[in-house]
Amino acid sequence: MDLSRRSFLGAAAGLGRADPQFSFGVLADVQYADQDTANGREYRRSLDKLRRASEWFARQRLKFVIQLGDLVDSGIDNLDRVLAGWESLAPKRHVIGNHDGEIGRAALLERLKLERGYYQFAAPGWRFLVLDGTQSGPEGARLLEELRASKEPNAQTWNGAIAGQQKEWLRKALKEASAKGERAIVFCHFPVLPASCRRDHLLWNWREVLEILDAAPSVAAWINGHDHRGGYGVRAGIHYVTLPGVVENDIRDCARVVDVFPGRLLIRGQNGTQRLELRGE
């Protein structure tokens, strides 16, 4: 099931009238650049789309807004301009995407006000884990070569991996969440479930990451960008949501608000609402 305008579940009525515990905004692949449209990517129009999304988010009661990577196509000048486009929104969270990685690492982290690409933050009863698939080092290089040798569709340089210390950090954070009775939502630029995306967009070590998530009863959802078409799948009670890319789609089909309830998540956009039931509830 993809999250395009045609298939996004339409009727919000009757999905729960009680107020959520809290809500947050999310969007992916703004990919702004001061360059002409190419291959369906309207690079310059992304600034106006971001402005419109910001105006919609500002009318909601949001705990935070998170963008899922590829804020720009490339270039530090483009990044400075697009960051100014949603300066009014606070607090903001950032995920690093493959195009963002083309900017110098130190400058990128400074502009995004991050110490490193993976981190966590919390709300009462919930833990949010942000992963960085763009810094996989020698392990990532080895994975890519193995995938190329096997002629796997995701053996592409535009993908990445969750590798090294970050994998252990993920395991530890999910274990801590379970021990504290918290639910967890994981954000990453890259998808890990084949049902939620085109296979050539999958994280290089998606199978390994799925095993980590399967073993963690705290996980409610994995939310990512990268595949601009969007998508959705569920495995072992975990919801895998791929947001459509802003650069290629109507902003009404891209910007989402997630309403968090004890037993479900409601993902709503300007064109409809999707209800996700949480396992263990």
Secondary structure, DSSP 8 states (H G I E B T S, - for coil): ---STTTS----TTS--S--SEEEEEEB---B-SS--BTTB-TTTHHHHHHHHHHHHHTS--S-EEE-S-SBSS-HHHHHHHHHTTTTS-SEEE---TTGGGS-HHHHHHHHT-SSS-EEEEETTEEEEE--TT--HHHHHHHHHHHHHTT-TT--TT-----THHHHHHHHHHHHHHHTT-EEEEEESS---GGGS-GGGS-TTHHHHHHHHHT-TTEEEEEE-SSTT-EEEEETTEEEEE--BGGGS-GGGT-EEEEE-SSEEEEEETTEEEEEE-TT-
